């Protein structure tokens, strides 16, 4: 995720997404999680012990599955699904994951051109390269950046706990011109469109997902019978970055009436959420009937601690439950493996700020408090532990 800026502005001139300030007590992770920045941390190893009982399929209904109502810009309907291989006889809670604003096309030539243009201060060339990285659909021969696959570790962990987990792709929205409230609304609408597909599939085995599943490794068709196995009255949502604003909007009191019939969201989690209060109507995010949690790292180079206060204000007066968690040593991008350096993906980077005199430490840009930076693996394990506990409490009645 990169904060929006005019095409003529250098990429590293970070722009805060909010203007609020807060003082939220940090909850300390076990010291065992801490470590030096590990650009070579292995991917896909967060929860190998859980993967044995988990199945993974994908679906993709097309890069132009629908168009944004305001602008006509195309948006895809694609996702990766993690689920217990033994679905059993009882319906499973459904968790929907939504990534945030990040490049959409894995164009290494454009990435190199953008870097060169930034070094040269050629902002016209920068804008041209940036456009290729943020286009939708991607140019022929250029693969979409699979932002939704960055949470496979979360999908595996939660599916091993008994959930059906759907991580949706939102590249079309990322490449679109909608921003502020309209962007959050578009993300919420995308969630509802996926939920409607799952409602139809669960009820009858029919609809857009009938015959759409593919093996996540081979791409071959896979027949998974989800009929009467999905509990649409027991849904959790998690959004990262701009996705965090999307799930807050989606679960807010004002917008819950837009959920598909028969769908009830029991819990929403905003992970390092990017709320742009400079352009958004804070009242539209008011959420008092659905439990809300917000998580942010102390070394987040994309969103500041105002994300915590915005979420707290949104949940003011809530009796459903509100939880705020600040993770020492965590940055923004490591929560998504596709955005993390170890993945080797286009546009992946460590967004934390560093001081050469403090090796292994990090802070937020302009910050004065340095923490021992978590490795990619440690950050994901710590985040997943909180996510697991939150959904266990509100979707399965656990602690």
Secondary structure, DSSP 8 states (H G I E B T S, - for coil): ------TTS-TTS---S-------------GGGB----TT--SS-TTHHHHTTEEEEEEE--TTSEE-TTT--EE--EEEEEEES---SS-EEEEEEE--S---B--HHHHHHHHHHHHHT-HHHHHHHHHHHT-SS--TT--B--GGGGGHHHHHHHHHTT-EEEEE--HHHHTSS--THHHHHHHHHHHHHHHHHHHHHHHHS-STTTTT-EETTT--B-----TT-EEEEEEEEEEETHHHHHHHHHHSTTTGGGS-TT--EEEEEEES----TTTS-GGGG--SSSEEEEEEETT-SSS-THHHHHHHHHTTT-SS-EEEEEETT--SGGGSGGGSGGGT-TT----SB--TTSTTEEB-TT----EE-B-HHHHHHHHHHHHHHHHHHHHS---
